[in-house]
Amino acid sequence: MTSEKIDLFVASHSKDFDMTHLPQIKSMLEKMPEEKGNILLSMDTKSPTTILIISILVGSFGIDRFMLGQAGLGVLKLLTLGGFGIWTIVDWCTAISRTKKHNFEEFIKLANTIGG
């Protein structure tokens, strides 16, 4: 892949990934053939800020967990109304890091799926 495309992806998605993961993402993209790399460049990431706002507004219903693909935890959080409020408060503090971790895991999963 061209370094311009990789730099553009890293710059535009740096807020969606943990800073410690960016060198690994860049390295994986550099090794990708152009056609496979374009699939990774077009991946959809979750916005950590959006997940935080949703967690604050309706987090006791587990919607933030559902959005990150954690249906089981979402149902449990819904049934307990956010762990009686305690789980909701904890999720407010961890929403951004959980979202960045989710985005990185999805990137790795997609890279492995397309053969990178």
A tleap script that builds the chain and sets N, CA, C and O, in Angstrom:
source leaprc.protein.ff14SB
mol = sequence {
  NMET THR SER GLU LYS ILE ASP LEU PHE VAL
  ALA SER HIE SER LYS ASP PHE ASP MET THR
  HIE LEU PRO GLN ILE LYS SER MET LEU GLU
  LYS MET PRO GLU GLU LYS GLY ASN ILE LEU
  LEU SER MET ASP THR LYS SER PRO THR THR
  ILE LEU ILE ILE SER ILE LEU VAL GLY SER
  PHE GLY ILE ASP ARG PHE MET LEU GLY GLN
  ALA GLY LEU GLY VAL LEU LYS LEU LEU THR
  LEU GLY GLY PHE GLY ILE TRP THR ILE VAL
  ASP TRP CYS THR ALA ILE SER ARG THR LYS
  LYS HIE ASN PHE GLU GLU PHE ILE LYS LEU
  ALA ASN THR ILE GLY CGLY
}
set mol.1.N position { 0.829 -1.186 0.000 }
set mol.1.CA position { 0.000 0.000 0.000 }
set mol.1.C position { 0.873 1.248 0.000 }
set mol.1.O position { 2.014 1.234 0.461 }
set mol.2.N position { 0.324 2.287 -0.511 }
set mol.2.CA position { 1.094 3.523 -0.557 }
set mol.2.C position { 1.116 4.171 0.830 }
set mol.2.O position { 0.153 4.094 1.594 }
set mol.3.N position { 2.211 4.790 1.115 }
set mol.3.CA position { 2.365 5.412 2.437 }
set mol.3.C position { 1.409 6.591 2.616 }
set mol.3.O position { 1.020 6.901 3.742 }
set mol.4.N position { 1.022 7.255 1.514 }
set mol.4.CA position { 0.083 8.374 1.620 }
set mol.4.C position { -1.278 7.893 2.124 }
set mol.4.O position { -1.881 8.519 2.996 }
set mol.5.N position { -1.757 6.772 1.568 }
set mol.5.CA position { -3.047 6.229 1.992 }
set mol.5.C position { -2.990 5.786 3.455 }
set mol.5.O position { -3.921 6.016 4.226 }
set mol.6.N position { -1.893 5.155 3.813 }
set mol.6.CA position { -1.736 4.665 5.189 }
set mol.6.C position { -1.707 5.838 6.156 }
set mol.6.O position { -2.377 5.813 7.188 }
set mol.7.N position { -0.929 6.870 5.825 }
set mol.7.CA position { -0.841 8.046 6.698 }
set mol.7.C position { -2.196 8.748 6.829 }
set mol.7.O position { -2.543 9.234 7.905 }
set mol.8.N position { -2.953 8.800 5.740 }
set mol.8.CA position { -4.269 9.421 5.773 }
set mol.8.C position { -5.215 8.623 6.674 }
set mol.8.O position { -5.965 9.201 7.460 }
set mol.9.N position { -5.177 7.293 6.555 }
set mol.9.CA position { -6.023 6.449 7.408 }
set mol.9.C position { -5.660 6.631 8.874 }
set mol.9.O position { -6.537 6.822 9.717 }
set mol.10.N position { -4.369 6.573 9.177 }
set mol.10.CA position { -3.922 6.706 10.569 }
set mol.10.C position { -4.292 8.083 11.122 }
set mol.10.O position { -4.727 8.196 12.268 }
set mol.11.N position { -4.123 9.115 10.322 }
set mol.11.CA position { -4.447 10.471 10.788 }
set mol.11.C position { -5.950 10.638 11.009 }
set mol.11.O position { -6.370 11.245 11.995 }
set mol.12.N position { -6.756 10.104 10.097 }
set mol.12.CA position { -8.197 10.306 10.218 }
set mol.12.C position { -8.854 9.384 11.245 }
set mol.12.O position { -9.958 9.666 11.713 }
set mol.13.N position { -8.184 8.286 11.599 }
set mol.13.CA position { -8.756 7.346 12.562 }
set mol.13.C position { -7.986 7.292 13.885 }
set mol.13.O position { -8.251 6.419 14.711 }
set mol.14.N position { -7.062 8.186 14.095 }
set mol.14.CA position { -6.238 8.122 15.304 }
set mol.14.C position { -7.074 8.259 16.575 }
set mol.14.O position { -6.698 7.717 17.614 }
set mol.15.N position { -8.186 8.964 16.516 }
set mol.15.CA position { -9.048 9.121 17.686 }
set mol.15.C position { -9.852 7.857 17.974 }
set mol.15.O position { -10.376 7.695 19.076 }
set mol.16.N position { -9.955 6.960 16.991 }
set mol.16.CA position { -10.751 5.741 17.143 }
set mol.16.C position { -9.952 4.564 17.677 }
set mol.16.O position { -10.530 3.539 18.039 }
set mol.17.N position { -8.628 4.695 17.732 }
set mol.17.CA position { -7.757 3.623 18.207 }
set mol.17.C position { -6.869 4.137 19.335 }
set mol.17.O position { -6.599 5.335 19.426 }
set mol.18.N position { -6.425 3.237 20.179 }
set mol.18.CA position { -5.465 3.579 21.215 }
set mol.18.C position { -4.139 3.920 20.533 }
set mol.18.O position { -3.758 3.272 19.558 }
set mol.19.N position { -3.455 4.907 21.030 }
set mol.19.CA position { -2.200 5.348 20.409 }
set mol.19.C position { -1.155 4.234 20.355 }
set mol.19.O position { -0.311 4.221 19.459 }
set mol.20.N position { -1.206 3.303 21.303 }
set mol.20.CA position { -0.232 2.208 21.308 }
set mol.20.C position { -0.488 1.215 20.187 }
set mol.20.O position { 0.407 0.449 19.830 }
set mol.21.N position { -1.695 1.211 19.624 }
set mol.21.CA position { -2.021 0.281 18.541 }
set mol.21.C position { -1.694 0.841 17.151 }
set mol.21.O position { -1.594 0.082 16.187 }
set mol.22.N position { -1.529 2.144 17.044 }
set mol.22.CA position { -1.317 2.762 15.734 }
set mol.22.C position { -0.073 2.253 14.998 }
set mol.22.O position { -0.146 2.044 13.787 }
set mol.23.N position { 1.066 2.043 15.671 }
set mol.23.CA position { 2.218 1.494 14.930 }
set mol.23.C position { 1.938 0.098 14.369 }
set mol.23.O position { 2.376 -0.221 13.263 }
set mol.24.N position { 1.224 -0.722 15.108 }
set mol.24.CA position { 0.889 -2.062 14.624 }
set mol.24.C position { -0.083 -1.985 13.443 }
set mol.24.O position { 0.044 -2.749 12.486 }
set mol.25.N position { -1.033 -1.082 13.505 }
set mol.25.CA position { -1.980 -0.896 12.405 }
set mol.25.C position { -1.228 -0.437 11.161 }
set mol.25.O position { -1.445 -0.951 10.064 }
set mol.26.N position { -0.353 0.525 11.345 }
set mol.26.CA position { 0.427 1.046 10.222 }
set mol.26.C position { 1.292 -0.058 9.617 }
set mol.26.O position { 1.383 -0.169 8.394 }
set mol.27.N position { 1.912 -0.857 10.437 }
set mol.27.CA position { 2.757 -1.950 9.966 }
set mol.27.C position { 1.943 -2.976 9.170 }
set mol.27.O position { 2.384 -3.450 8.123 }
set mol.28.N position { 0.772 -3.307 9.668 }
set mol.28.CA position { -0.078 -4.273 8.962 }
set mol.28.C position { -0.518 -3.725 7.613 }
set mol.28.O position { -0.548 -4.456 6.623 }
set mol.29.N position { -0.859 -2.442 7.571 }
set mol.29.CA position { -1.282 -1.836 6.306 }
set mol.29.C position { -0.140 -1.784 5.296 }
set mol.29.O position { -0.363 -1.961 4.099 }
set mol.30.N position { 1.077 -1.541 5.768 }
set mol.30.CA position { 2.227 -1.485 4.875 }
set mol.30.C position { 2.483 -2.824 4.191 }
set mol.30.O position { 2.958 -2.865 3.056 }
set mol.31.N position { 2.169 -3.916 4.882 }
set mol.31.CA position { 2.405 -5.251 4.333 }
set mol.31.C position { 1.281 -5.729 3.413 }
set mol.31.O position { 1.431 -6.734 2.717 }
set mol.32.N position { 0.167 -5.018 3.409 }
set mol.32.CA position { -1.013 -5.429 2.636 }
set mol.32.C position { -0.853 -5.095 1.164 }
set mol.32.O position { -0.336 -4.035 0.811 }
set mol.33.N position { -1.304 -6.012 0.301 }
set mol.33.CA position { -1.416 -5.643 -1.120 }
set mol.33.C position { -2.475 -4.552 -1.270 }
set mol.33.O position { -3.371 -4.441 -0.433 }
set mol.34.N position { -2.381 -3.778 -2.289 }
set mol.34.CA position { -3.244 -2.606 -2.500 }
set mol.34.C position { -4.736 -2.952 -2.417 }
set mol.34.O position { -5.488 -2.279 -1.712 }
set mol.35.N position { -5.163 -3.992 -3.132 }
set mol.35.CA position { -6.603 -4.311 -3.174 }
set mol.35.C position { -7.133 -4.783 -1.813 }
set mol.35.O position { -8.269 -4.469 -1.458 }
set mol.36.N position { -6.345 -5.517 -1.063 }
set mol.36.CA position { -6.775 -5.960 0.262 }
set mol.36.C position { -6.684 -4.819 1.273 }
set mol.36.O position { -7.516 -4.707 2.174 }
set mol.37.N position { -5.692 -3.996 1.118 }
set mol.37.CA position { -5.530 -2.857 2.021 }
set mol.37.C position { -6.665 -1.860 1.903 }
set mol.37.O position { -7.053 -1.231 2.886 }
set mol.38.N position { -7.198 -1.718 0.692 }
set mol.38.CA position { -8.313 -0.787 0.497 }
set mol.38.C position { -9.542 -1.212 1.293 }
set mol.38.O position { -10.318 -0.364 1.734 }
set mol.39.N position { -9.725 -2.523 1.480 }
set mol.39.CA position { -10.840 -3.013 2.292 }
set mol.39.C position { -10.655 -2.546 3.738 }
set mol.39.O position { -11.604 -2.091 4.377 }
set mol.40.N position { -9.434 -2.662 4.243 }
set mol.40.CA position { -9.160 -2.213 5.614 }
set mol.40.C position { -9.304 -0.701 5.751 }
set mol.40.O position { -9.778 -0.204 6.773 }
set mol.41.N position { -8.893 0.023 4.717 }
set mol.41.CA position { -8.975 1.478 4.780 }
set mol.41.C position { -10.417 1.960 4.834 }
set mol.41.O position { -10.694 3.045 5.344 }
set mol.42.N position { -11.337 1.152 4.308 }
set mol.42.CA position { -12.739 1.569 4.281 }
set mol.42.C position { -13.556 1.011 5.441 }
set mol.42.O position { -14.780 1.137 5.458 }
set mol.43.N position { -12.878 0.391 6.414 }
set mol.43.CA position { -13.617 -0.194 7.538 }
set mol.43.C position { -14.326 0.880 8.348 }
set mol.43.O position { -13.864 2.015 8.458 }
set mol.44.N position { -15.450 0.491 8.905 }
set mol.44.CA position { -16.253 1.397 9.724 }
set mol.44.C position { -15.851 1.234 11.181 }
set mol.44.O position { -15.872 0.124 11.711 }
set mol.45.N position { -15.493 2.314 11.821 }
set mol.45.CA position { -15.117 2.270 13.239 }
set mol.45.C position { -16.186 2.984 14.059 }
set mol.45.O position { -16.919 3.832 13.550 }
set mol.46.N position { -16.259 2.630 15.315 }
set mol.46.CA position { -17.174 3.294 16.245 }
set mol.46.C position { -16.473 4.508 16.839 }
set mol.46.O position { -15.282 4.461 17.148 }
set mol.47.N position { -17.203 5.566 16.992 }
set mol.47.CA position { -16.645 6.778 17.584 }
set mol.47.C position { -16.652 6.659 19.110 }
set mol.47.O position { -17.714 6.495 19.711 }
set mol.48.N position { -15.480 6.741 19.738 }
set mol.48.CA position { -15.438 6.679 21.200 }
set mol.48.C position { -16.282 7.774 21.872 }
set mol.48.O position { -16.890 7.536 22.916 }
set mol.49.N position { -16.317 8.944 21.285 }
set mol.49.CA position { -17.092 10.046 21.851 }
set mol.49.C position { -18.590 9.743 21.782 }
set mol.49.O position { -19.325 10.004 22.734 }
set mol.50.N position { -19.035 9.193 20.654 }
set mol.50.CA position { -20.443 8.846 20.499 }
set mol.50.C position { -20.848 7.773 21.503 }
set mol.50.O position { -21.911 7.864 22.118 }
set mol.51.N position { -20.007 6.759 21.669 }
set mol.51.CA position { -20.313 5.695 22.631 }
set mol.51.C position { -20.372 6.264 24.047 }
set mol.51.O position { -21.222 5.859 24.840 }
set mol.52.N position { -19.486 7.191 24.369 }
set mol.52.CA position { -19.509 7.818 25.700 }
set mol.52.C position { -20.812 8.582 25.909 }
set mol.52.O position { -21.434 8.466 26.965 }
set mol.53.N position { -21.227 9.355 24.924 }
set mol.53.CA position { -22.467 10.130 25.045 }
set mol.53.C position { -23.669 9.196 25.207 }
set mol.53.O position { -24.548 9.440 26.033 }
set mol.54.N position { -23.696 8.134 24.414 }
set mol.54.CA position { -24.795 7.164 24.525 }
set mol.54.C position { -24.765 6.494 25.890 }
set mol.54.O position { -25.811 6.260 26.495 }
set mol.55.N position { -23.573 6.186 26.371 }
set mol.55.CA position { -23.441 5.571 27.691 }
set mol.55.C position { -23.968 6.494 28.789 }
set mol.55.O position { -24.605 6.039 29.739 }
set mol.56.N position { -23.703 7.774 28.654 }
set mol.56.CA position { -24.173 8.737 29.655 }
set mol.56.C position { -25.697 8.894 29.590 }
set mol.56.O position { -26.370 8.940 30.619 }
set mol.57.N position { -26.227 8.976 28.364 }
set mol.57.CA position { -27.659 9.250 28.209 }
set mol.57.C position { -28.549 8.034 28.459 }
set mol.57.O position { -29.557 8.138 29.158 }
set mol.58.N position { -28.183 6.884 27.894 }
set mol.58.CA position { -29.051 5.697 27.983 }
set mol.58.C position { -28.258 4.445 28.342 }
set mol.58.O position { -28.661 3.330 28.010 }
set mol.59.N position { -27.148 4.632 29.010 }
set mol.59.CA position { -26.279 3.514 29.356 }
set mol.59.C position { -26.905 2.504 30.289 }
set mol.59.O position { -26.543 1.328 30.253 }
set mol.60.N position { -27.839 2.932 31.128 }
set mol.60.CA position { -28.447 1.960 32.045 }
set mol.60.C position { -29.281 0.925 31.320 }
set mol.60.O position { -29.632 -0.101 31.904 }
set mol.61.N position { -29.606 1.169 30.056 }
set mol.61.CA position { -30.373 0.209 29.262 }
set mol.61.C position { -29.462 -0.703 28.440 }
set mol.61.O position { -29.951 -1.550 27.692 }
set mol.62.N position { -28.159 -0.541 28.569 }
set mol.62.CA position { -27.207 -1.423 27.901 }
set mol.62.C position { -26.961 -1.116 26.437 }
set mol.62.O position { -26.299 -1.892 25.748 }
set mol.63.N position { -27.475 -0.010 25.952 }
set mol.63.CA position { -27.350 0.299 24.529 }
set mol.63.C position { -25.890 0.453 24.115 }
set mol.63.O position { -25.515 0.058 23.011 }
set mol.64.N position { -25.069 1.020 24.986 }
set mol.64.CA position { -23.646 1.164 24.668 }
set mol.64.C position { -22.994 -0.201 24.472 }
set mol.64.O position { -22.139 -0.359 23.600 }
set mol.65.N position { -23.385 -1.177 25.266 }
set mol.65.CA position { -22.835 -2.533 25.127 }
set mol.65.C position { -23.320 -3.189 23.833 }
set mol.65.O position { -22.549 -3.857 23.144 }
set mol.66.N position { -24.597 -2.995 23.507 }
set mol.66.CA position { -25.121 -3.540 22.254 }
set mol.66.C position { -24.372 -2.965 21.052 }
set mol.66.O position { -24.077 -3.690 20.102 }
set mol.67.N position { -24.063 -1.668 21.088 }
set mol.67.CA position { -23.383 -1.021 19.968 }
set mol.67.C position { -21.971 -1.558 19.763 }
set mol.67.O position { -21.435 -1.498 18.656 }
set mol.68.N position { -21.374 -2.079 20.824 }
set mol.68.CA position { -20.030 -2.636 20.717 }
set mol.68.C position { -20.060 -4.149 20.505 }
set mol.68.O position { -19.038 -4.820 20.648 }
set mol.69.N position { -21.232 -4.682 20.165 }
set mol.69.CA position { -21.346 -6.097 19.859 }
set mol.69.C position { -21.354 -7.001 21.075 }
set mol.69.O position { -21.118 -8.203 20.952 }
set mol.70.N position { -21.618 -6.450 22.237 }
set mol.70.CA position { -21.644 -7.235 23.473 }
set mol.70.C position { -23.093 -7.443 23.902 }
set mol.70.O position { -23.547 -6.889 24.903 }
set mol.71.N position { -23.818 -8.264 23.113 }
set mol.71.CA position { -25.254 -8.446 23.328 }
set mol.71.C position { -25.553 -9.056 24.697 }
set mol.71.O position { -26.489 -8.624 25.369 }
set mol.72.N position { -24.784 -10.037 25.113 }
set mol.72.CA position { -25.021 -10.671 26.410 }
set mol.72.C position { -24.909 -9.684 27.556 }
set mol.72.O position { -25.765 -9.637 28.439 }
set mol.73.N position { -23.844 -8.895 27.532 }
set mol.73.CA position { -23.671 -7.884 28.579 }
set mol.73.C position { -24.729 -6.788 28.472 }
set mol.73.O position { -25.163 -6.230 29.480 }
set mol.74.N position { -25.138 -6.487 27.236 }
set mol.74.CA position { -26.192 -5.488 27.042 }
set mol.74.C position { -27.503 -5.926 27.669 }
set mol.74.O position { -28.177 -5.136 28.331 }
set mol.75.N position { -27.870 -7.203 27.458 }
set mol.75.CA position { -29.103 -7.732 28.049 }
set mol.75.C position { -28.993 -7.731 29.578 }
set mol.75.O position { -29.929 -7.327 30.269 }
set mol.76.N position { -27.858 -8.179 30.099 }
set mol.76.CA position { -27.665 -8.208 31.552 }
set mol.76.C position { -27.736 -6.795 32.142 }
set mol.76.O position { -28.332 -6.580 33.197 }
set mol.77.N position { -27.130 -5.856 31.456 }
set mol.77.CA position { -27.152 -4.472 31.936 }
set mol.77.C position { -28.574 -3.906 31.869 }
set mol.77.O position { -28.985 -3.140 32.741 }
set mol.78.N position { -29.312 -4.287 30.834 }
set mol.78.CA position { -30.694 -3.849 30.703 }
set mol.78.C position { -31.561 -4.412 31.826 }
set mol.78.O position { -32.343 -3.688 32.442 }
set mol.79.N position { -31.415 -5.699 32.081 }
set mol.79.CA position { -32.242 -6.358 33.097 }
set mol.79.C position { -31.952 -5.865 34.514 }
set mol.79.O position { -32.830 -5.887 35.376 }
set mol.80.N position { -30.714 -5.419 34.749 }
set mol.80.CA position { -30.359 -4.927 36.089 }
set mol.80.C position { -30.355 -3.403 36.167 }
set mol.80.O position { -29.935 -2.817 37.165 }
set mol.81.N position { -30.838 -2.768 35.080 }
set mol.81.CA position { -30.815 -1.302 34.986 }
set mol.81.C position { -29.427 -0.747 35.285 }
set mol.81.O position { -29.243 0.123 36.137 }
set mol.82.N position { -28.474 -1.279 34.559 }
set mol.82.CA position { -27.100 -0.803 34.699 }
set mol.82.C position { -26.451 -1.258 35.973 }
set mol.82.O position { -25.692 -0.516 36.596 }
set mol.83.N position { -26.751 -2.495 36.368 }
set mol.83.CA position { -26.165 -2.997 37.616 }
set mol.83.C position { -26.537 -2.119 38.781 }
set mol.83.O position { -25.717 -1.816 39.648 }
set mol.84.N position { -27.833 -1.702 38.785 }
set mol.84.CA position { -28.364 -0.825 39.831 }
set mol.84.C position { -27.602 0.502 39.884 }
set mol.84.O position { -27.439 1.108 40.942 }
set mol.85.N position { -27.149 0.924 38.722 }
set mol.85.CA position { -26.482 2.223 38.596 }
set mol.85.C position { -24.974 2.169 38.716 }
set mol.85.O position { -24.281 3.029 38.174 }
set mol.86.N position { -24.459 1.182 39.411 }
set mol.86.CA position { -23.008 1.098 39.633 }
set mol.86.C position { -22.289 0.775 38.331 }
set mol.86.O position { -21.297 1.417 37.987 }
set mol.87.N position { -22.795 -0.227 37.606 }
set mol.87.CA position { -22.187 -0.636 36.342 }
set mol.87.C position { -22.221 0.524 35.344 }
set mol.87.O position { -21.274 0.722 34.583 }
set mol.88.N position { -23.310 1.283 35.350 }
set mol.88.CA position { -23.435 2.422 34.447 }
set mol.88.C position { -22.335 3.447 34.709 }
set mol.88.O position { -21.729 3.963 33.770 }
set mol.89.N position { -22.082 3.736 35.956 }
set mol.89.CA position { -21.050 4.721 36.307 }
set mol.89.C position { -19.661 4.214 35.909 }
set mol.89.O position { -18.831 4.973 35.409 }
set mol.90.N position { -19.424 2.932 36.135 }
set mol.90.CA position { -18.140 2.347 35.722 }
set mol.90.C position { -17.987 2.442 34.195 }
set mol.90.O position { -16.910 2.759 33.689 }
set mol.91.N position { -19.071 2.166 33.478 }
set mol.91.CA position { -19.011 2.242 32.015 }
set mol.91.C position { -18.757 3.655 31.511 }
set mol.91.O position { -18.144 3.831 30.458 }
set mol.92.N position { -19.215 4.660 32.242 }
set mol.92.CA position { -18.916 6.033 31.844 }
set mol.92.C position { -17.407 6.272 31.837 }
set mol.92.O position { -16.878 6.981 30.982 }
set mol.93.N position { -16.738 5.672 32.797 }
set mol.93.CA position { -15.293 5.864 32.930 }
set mol.93.C position { -14.490 5.032 31.923 }
set mol.93.O position { -13.344 5.362 31.617 }
set mol.94.N position { -15.086 3.965 31.414 }
set mol.94.CA position { -14.341 3.059 30.532 }
set mol.94.C position { -14.851 3.056 29.094 }
set mol.94.O position { -14.328 2.311 28.265 }
set mol.95.N position { -15.843 3.856 28.782 }
set mol.95.CA position { -16.467 3.811 27.456 }
set mol.95.C position { -15.465 4.083 26.335 }
set mol.95.O position { -15.467 3.380 25.324 }
set mol.96.N position { -14.633 5.067 26.498 }
set mol.96.CA position { -13.695 5.433 25.430 }
set mol.96.C position { -12.666 4.333 25.221 }
set mol.96.O position { -12.395 3.957 24.080 }
set mol.97.N position { -12.092 3.814 26.285 }
set mol.97.CA position { -11.072 2.763 26.121 }
set mol.97.C position { -11.694 1.477 25.591 }
set mol.97.O position { -11.062 0.776 24.801 }
set mol.98.N position { -12.921 1.146 26.008 }
set mol.98.CA position { -13.589 -0.046 25.484 }
set mol.98.C position { -13.864 0.087 23.990 }
set mol.98.O position { -13.726 -0.880 23.240 }
set mol.99.N position { -14.252 1.280 23.560 }
set mol.99.CA position { -14.540 1.512 22.143 }
set mol.99.C position { -13.269 1.408 21.309 }
set mol.99.O position { -13.281 0.813 20.231 }
set mol.100.N position { -12.185 1.975 21.794 }
set mol.100.CA position { -10.918 1.899 21.063 }
set mol.100.C position { -10.432 0.456 20.974 }
set mol.100.O position { -9.902 0.039 19.944 }
set mol.101.N position { -10.612 -0.303 22.046 }
set mol.101.CA position { -10.244 -1.714 22.039 }
set mol.101.C position { -11.109 -2.478 21.037 }
set mol.101.O position { -10.604 -3.324 20.299 }
set mol.102.N position { -12.400 -2.186 21.009 }
set mol.102.CA position { -13.321 -2.826 20.066 }
set mol.102.C position { -12.894 -2.534 18.627 }
set mol.102.O position { -12.856 -3.438 17.792 }
set mol.103.N position { -12.574 -1.277 18.340 }
set mol.103.CA position { -12.157 -0.908 16.987 }
set mol.103.C position { -10.896 -1.659 16.574 }
set mol.103.O position { -10.796 -2.129 15.440 }
set mol.104.N position { -9.934 -1.775 17.485 }
set mol.104.CA position { -8.691 -2.487 17.172 }
set mol.104.C position { -8.968 -3.965 16.929 }
set mol.104.O position { -8.430 -4.550 15.988 }
set mol.105.N position { -9.800 -4.571 17.767 }
set mol.105.CA position { -10.138 -5.986 17.578 }
set mol.105.C position { -10.848 -6.212 16.241 }
set mol.105.O position { -10.602 -7.211 15.566 }
set mol.106.N position { -11.724 -5.287 15.862 }
set mol.106.CA position { -12.413 -5.400 14.568 }
set mol.106.C position { -11.424 -5.234 13.416 }
set mol.106.O position { -11.548 -5.908 12.393 }
set mol.107.N position { -10.455 -4.351 13.573 }
set mol.107.CA position { -9.427 -4.167 12.542 }
set mol.107.C position { -8.624 -5.454 12.359 }
set mol.107.O position { -8.397 -5.895 11.232 }
set mol.108.N position { -8.198 -6.049 13.465 }
set mol.108.CA position { -7.420 -7.290 13.421 }
set mol.108.C position { -8.259 -8.407 12.809 }
set mol.108.O position { -7.766 -9.169 11.976 }
set mol.109.N position { -9.511 -8.508 13.212 }
set mol.109.CA position { -10.390 -9.554 12.691 }
set mol.109.C position { -10.567 -9.400 11.169 }
set mol.109.O position { -10.506 -10.383 10.431 }
set mol.110.N position { -10.781 -8.177 10.716 }
set mol.110.CA position { -10.949 -7.929 9.282 }
set mol.110.C position { -9.654 -8.228 8.535 }
set mol.110.O position { -9.682 -8.817 7.455 }
set mol.111.N position { -8.527 -7.829 9.102 }
set mol.111.CA position { -7.238 -8.093 8.465 }
set mol.111.C position { -6.995 -9.595 8.330 }
set mol.111.O position { -6.503 -10.049 7.297 }
set mol.112.N position { -7.330 -10.359 9.349 }
set mol.112.CA position { -7.160 -11.804 9.294 }
set mol.112.C position { -8.134 -12.455 8.316 }
set mol.112.O position { -7.802 -13.445 7.665 }
set mol.113.N position { -9.332 -11.896 8.218 }
set mol.113.CA position { -10.343 -12.434 7.306 }
set mol.113.C position { -9.929 -12.271 5.850 }
set mol.113.O position { -10.113 -13.176 5.036 }
set mol.114.N position { -9.370 -11.112 5.532 }
set mol.114.CA position { -8.995 -10.888 4.125 }
set mol.114.C position { -7.614 -11.429 3.798 }
set mol.114.O position { -7.148 -11.330 2.663 }
set mol.115.N position { -6.967 -12.001 4.802 }
set mol.115.CA position { -5.698 -12.665 4.521 }
set mol.115.C position { -4.472 -11.819 4.695 }
set mol.115.O position { -3.482 -12.001 3.987 }
set mol.116.N position { -4.524 -10.889 5.634 }
set mol.116.CA position { -3.384 -10.019 5.864 }
set mol.116.C position { -2.538 -10.567 6.928 }
set mol.116.O position { -1.516 -9.972 7.272 }
savepdb mol mol.pdb
quit
